[in-house]
């Protein structure tokens, strides 16, 4: 799900899928209260190789499969929107514990957990139980965007990992791809994020893909959609009889590049998700979408700033939480 780096997603319905396909891109708060305790130099002494290790692992993963960049960005978004950026999204279910992986926005949709496991093992090899899984997600999101041509930003660090998760919050807090503009503005506002942040973060769908189930209603029943887009997407998303998980790129023009084509598409009524096109349809965000569609530098700047703000949502710091040895389970 994702209105459009957060569904991220990272769309944001960043929700219904920040996943990139290299093959087919053709036709591709109390919230911010703890942020002062985070620091960009948190690991400079305790684990000086942490950032470099994460960067190299992300670059290798994205080089192997470009869609993984979008998937990792989306993991960070779905983590931060549920009780803050605390790594809770990574916890597996057990007989006595229910995590967030089976929530509607996540189930059969989130991916990249194996890549995070690999990154964690590499980081553990250079610094035993120092770097949290929540911080790995934050750095991996930045490195994923960079690997696909997007803007850099300074990641604040020092988050610790949650020992709990919330299936209910995952089902209610992550914006839906069927959200209207007012719903999107409200969902982000509850997290301390402005309307500008919301629109900028939605631009993460420049590298995303969505499942047919998340845009079927739009391509068959809505009028605010370019007819050629609707027709082309219908070929891979039947109106009935299956195909729910068939993927289509959220940006069919440059689906493996982090650029401003997502916004160029919206101006042409070529937003794939309902929540995407809601950003440009006569509402309060039209002017910002227009600006981003012609000014990549402004989009990149606002996106980077919004990612820092999103990464500051309710982190666990100090002695709260823990630093997991295995990102899939509590210590």
VOKE-779747 format. One line per 4 residues: their letters; for each residue x, y, z of C-alpha. Coordinates in nm, 3 decimals. Example, Ala and Ser with C-alpha at 12.3 -4.5 7.8 and 13.67 -1.06 7.14 Angstrom:
REM VOKE-779747
AS	1.230 -0.450 0.780; 1.367 -0.106 0.714 $
//
This chain:
REM VOKE-779747
XXXX	0.000 0.000 0.000; 0.141 0.328 -0.028; 0.053 0.674 -0.093; 0.332 0.780 -0.185 $
XXXX	1.033 0.635 0.147; 0.732 0.600 0.406; 0.465 0.361 0.177; 0.974 0.548 0.098 $
XXXX	0.583 0.387 0.015; 0.941 0.474 0.133; 0.450 0.639 -0.161; 0.319 0.754 0.049 $
XXXX	0.095 0.549 0.011; 0.476 0.470 0.033; 0.256 0.197 0.146; 0.145 -0.017 -0.136 $
XXXX	0.472 -0.078 -0.266; 0.797 0.066 -0.289; 0.943 -0.209 -0.487; 1.135 -0.160 -0.802 $
XXXX	1.146 -0.380 -1.106; 1.454 -0.368 -1.316; 1.307 -0.566 -1.601; 0.984 -0.387 -1.674 $
XXXX	1.003 -0.020 -1.645; 0.903 0.046 -1.988; 0.544 0.101 -2.001; 0.798 0.131 -1.482 $
XXXX	0.461 1.334 1.892; 0.567 1.381 2.142; 0.658 1.262 1.800; 0.982 1.450 1.763 $
XXXX	1.063 1.485 2.130; 1.357 1.247 2.144; 1.522 1.367 1.826; 1.760 1.590 2.019 $
XXXX	1.913 1.274 2.165; 2.005 1.144 1.821; 2.336 1.240 1.663; 2.493 1.197 1.322 $
XXXX	2.819 1.098 1.494; 2.667 0.848 1.737; 2.884 0.558 1.616; 3.197 0.752 1.523 $
XXXX	3.385 0.611 1.823; 3.191 0.298 1.916; 3.165 0.163 1.560; 3.350 0.380 1.308 $
XXXX	3.297 0.129 1.024; 2.919 0.107 1.070; 2.807 0.348 0.799; 3.062 0.225 0.546 $
XXXX	2.960 -0.135 0.610; 2.590 -0.061 0.563; 2.660 0.146 0.251; 2.861 -0.127 0.083 $
XXXX	2.601 -0.392 0.163; 2.314 -0.179 0.031; 2.501 -0.095 -0.288; 2.568 -0.463 -0.347 $
XXXX	2.202 -0.552 -0.290; 2.073 -0.277 -0.519; 2.329 -0.365 -0.787; 2.198 -0.721 -0.777 $
XXXX	1.833 -0.614 -0.785; 1.739 -0.249 -0.833; 1.391 -0.294 -0.685; 1.557 -0.365 -0.349 $
XXXX	1.640 0.004 -0.312; 1.271 0.087 -0.305; 1.196 -0.206 -0.075; 1.451 -0.095 0.184 $
XXXX	1.327 0.264 0.175; 0.975 0.139 0.233; 1.082 -0.072 0.533; 1.205 0.243 0.708 $
XXXX	0.879 0.424 0.630; 0.662 0.142 0.761; 0.882 0.117 1.070; 0.863 0.486 1.156 $
XXXX	0.487 0.520 1.106; 0.413 0.249 1.365; 0.513 0.361 1.715; 0.821 0.540 1.585 $
XXXX	1.147 0.433 1.419; 1.223 0.143 1.650; 1.284 -0.160 1.430; 0.953 -0.317 1.533 $
XXXX	0.862 -0.390 1.170; 1.145 -0.646 1.155; 1.020 -0.870 1.437; 0.889 -1.212 1.336 $
XXXX	0.576 -1.363 1.485; 0.628 -1.636 1.744; 0.378 -1.856 1.930; 0.375 -1.598 2.210 $
XXXX	0.435 -1.278 2.013; 0.253 -1.108 1.726; 0.460 -0.873 1.512; 0.364 -0.631 1.236 $
XXXX	0.454 -0.837 0.929; 0.103 -0.976 0.882; -0.069 -0.635 0.898; -0.266 -0.553 0.583 $
XXXX	-0.018 -0.289 0.451; 0.274 -0.527 0.511; 0.158 -0.882 0.441; 0.279 -1.021 0.107 $
XXXX	0.404 -0.670 0.039; 0.703 -0.568 0.250; 1.028 -0.727 0.142; 1.400 -0.695 0.198 $
XXXX	1.412 -0.860 0.539; 1.683 -1.097 0.419; 1.895 -0.803 0.304; 1.861 -0.642 0.647 $
XXXX	1.966 -0.973 0.806; 2.275 -0.974 0.585; 2.360 -0.614 0.669; 2.314 -0.683 1.039 $
XXXX	2.549 -0.980 1.025; 2.814 -0.772 0.850; 2.780 -0.492 1.103; 2.795 -0.739 1.392 $
XXXX	3.120 -0.870 1.248; 3.285 -0.530 1.292; 3.105 -0.419 1.611; 2.930 -0.667 1.836 $
XXXX	2.586 -0.552 1.956; 2.652 -0.182 1.907; 2.443 -0.077 1.605; 2.067 -0.110 1.632 $
XXXX	1.839 -0.257 1.368; 1.638 0.066 1.371; 1.950 0.262 1.278; 2.038 0.009 1.009 $
XXXX	1.696 0.073 0.851; 1.751 0.450 0.863; 2.094 0.432 0.701; 1.984 0.169 0.448 $
XXXX	1.702 0.399 0.335; 1.946 0.683 0.271; 2.192 0.458 0.089; 1.915 0.307 -0.124 $
XXXX	1.800 0.647 -0.245; 2.160 0.747 -0.318; 2.223 0.426 -0.513; 1.929 0.509 -0.741 $
XXXX	2.032 0.869 -0.805; 1.846 1.051 -0.530; 1.955 1.317 -0.282; 2.180 1.267 0.020 $
XXXX	2.092 1.365 0.376; 2.255 1.341 0.716; 2.108 1.048 0.908; 2.067 1.106 1.279 $
XXXX	2.164 0.797 1.480; 2.130 0.649 1.825; 1.791 0.478 1.799; 1.744 0.161 1.997 $
XXXX	1.531 -0.139 1.912; 1.183 -0.205 2.044; 1.103 -0.521 2.236; 0.738 -0.494 2.133 $
XXXX	0.539 -0.446 1.811; 0.182 -0.346 1.728; -0.023 -0.525 1.464; -0.317 -0.294 1.534 $
XXXX	-0.111 0.021 1.486; 0.035 -0.118 1.164; -0.318 -0.174 1.037; -0.435 0.177 1.123 $
XXXX	-0.141 0.418 1.113; 0.010 0.348 0.769; -0.166 0.549 0.496; -0.369 0.346 0.251 $
XXXX	-0.331 0.366 -0.129; -0.702 0.444 -0.134; -0.667 0.748 0.095; -0.811 1.085 -0.001 $
XXXX	-0.602 1.402 0.032; -0.748 1.499 0.369; -0.674 1.151 0.504; -0.314 1.175 0.389 $
XXXX	-0.263 1.519 0.540; -0.412 1.397 0.869; -0.208 1.076 0.883; 0.117 1.265 0.837 $
XXXX	0.017 1.543 1.072; -0.035 1.287 1.349; 0.331 1.195 1.307; 0.450 1.556 1.324 $
XXXX	0.494 1.579 0.947; 0.368 1.873 0.744; 0.173 1.866 0.419; 0.495 1.958 0.238 $
XXXX	0.665 1.661 0.403; 0.379 1.437 0.290; 0.396 1.546 -0.072; 0.776 1.522 -0.080 $
XXXX	0.781 1.177 0.079; 0.515 1.062 -0.165; 0.774 1.129 -0.432; 0.945 0.810 -0.319 $
XXXX	0.695 0.645 -0.551; 0.921 0.753 -0.831; 1.090 0.416 -0.771; 0.796 0.216 -0.647 $
XXXX	0.576 -0.058 -0.774; 0.225 -0.135 -0.663; 0.020 -0.452 -0.655; -0.287 -0.473 -0.875 $
XXXX	-0.512 -0.497 -0.569; -0.406 -0.147 -0.468; -0.493 0.026 -0.795; -0.764 -0.193 -0.953 $
XXXX	-1.048 0.040 -0.854; -0.863 0.338 -0.996; -0.789 0.197 -1.339; -1.141 0.062 -1.392 $
XXXX	-1.364 0.310 -1.209; -1.200 0.652 -1.180; -1.212 0.933 -1.434; -0.915 1.139 -1.314 $
XXXX	-0.674 0.906 -1.491; -0.505 0.922 -1.830; -0.690 0.674 -2.052; -0.374 0.528 -2.201 $
XXXX	-0.236 0.458 -1.854; -0.559 0.292 -1.747; -0.566 0.073 -2.057; -0.203 -0.034 -2.027 $
XXXX	-0.239 -0.119 -1.658; -0.560 -0.315 -1.716; -0.361 -0.558 -1.931; -0.174 -0.674 -1.620 $
XXXX	-0.451 -0.622 -1.365; -0.779 -0.798 -1.450; -1.099 -0.650 -1.313; -1.181 -0.986 -1.157 $
XXXX	-1.052 -1.338 -1.140; -0.715 -1.291 -0.977; -0.393 -1.107 -1.041; -0.400 -0.924 -0.706 $
XXXX	-0.024 -0.945 -0.666; 0.067 -0.848 -1.023; 0.305 -0.553 -1.012; 0.311 -0.230 -1.210 $
XXXX	0.558 0.058 -1.172; 0.432 0.367 -0.993; 0.649 0.569 -1.232; 0.633 0.400 -1.569 $
XXXX	0.888 0.637 -1.726; 1.204 0.599 -1.516; 1.123 0.325 -1.267; 1.481 0.262 -1.157 $
XXXX	1.583 0.625 -1.115; 1.503 0.843 -0.818; 1.391 1.160 -0.997; 1.090 1.392 -1.023 $
XXXX	0.898 1.196 -1.288; 0.644 1.088 -1.026; 0.528 1.450 -1.009; 0.547 1.500 -1.384 $
XXXX	0.315 1.202 -1.414; 0.065 1.342 -1.162; 0.029 1.663 -1.363; -0.068 1.442 -1.659 $
XXXX	-0.320 1.239 -1.453; -0.083 0.944 -1.462; -0.068 0.870 -1.090; -0.118 0.494 -1.049 $
XXXX	-0.266 0.491 -0.699; -0.574 0.684 -0.595; -0.365 0.834 -0.314; -0.102 0.945 -0.565 $
XXXX	-0.340 1.134 -0.791; -0.507 1.292 -0.487; -0.199 1.514 -0.463; -0.292 1.679 -0.794 $
XXXX	-0.661 1.718 -0.860; -0.775 2.065 -0.766; -0.672 2.049 -0.400; -0.433 2.233 -0.172 $
XXXX	-0.124 2.041 -0.285; -0.153 2.110 -0.660; 0.091 2.400 -0.655; 0.361 2.202 -0.476 $
XXXX	0.324 1.909 -0.716; 0.360 2.154 -1.005; 0.674 2.298 -0.847; 0.832 1.957 -0.796 $
XXXX	0.742 1.856 -1.151; 0.965 2.132 -1.288; 1.220 2.173 -1.009; 1.409 1.856 -0.918 $
XXXX	1.640 2.043 -0.682; 1.347 2.168 -0.474; 1.198 1.818 -0.458; 1.530 1.666 -0.356 $
XXXX	1.582 1.929 -0.086; 1.233 1.887 0.060; 1.252 1.508 0.039; 1.582 1.498 0.226 $
XXXX	1.449 1.728 0.499; 1.132 1.520 0.531; 1.331 1.197 0.561; 1.525 1.344 0.853 $
XXXX	1.200 1.447 1.021; 1.042 1.107 0.961; 1.351 0.936 1.101; 1.307 1.138 1.420 $
XXXX	0.961 1.004 1.499; 0.956 0.875 1.858; 1.291 0.696 1.873; 1.391 0.487 2.172 $
XXXX	1.715 0.629 2.311; 1.944 0.602 2.610; 1.858 0.288 2.804; 1.513 0.241 2.651 $
XXXX	1.471 -0.065 2.431; 1.776 -0.269 2.338; 2.026 -0.334 2.063; 1.911 -0.660 1.906 $
XXXX	2.160 -0.930 1.813; 1.914 -1.061 1.554; 1.679 -0.809 1.390; 1.400 -1.067 1.369 $
XXX	1.371 -1.132 1.742; 1.421 -0.966 2.077; 1.727 -1.057 2.281 $
//
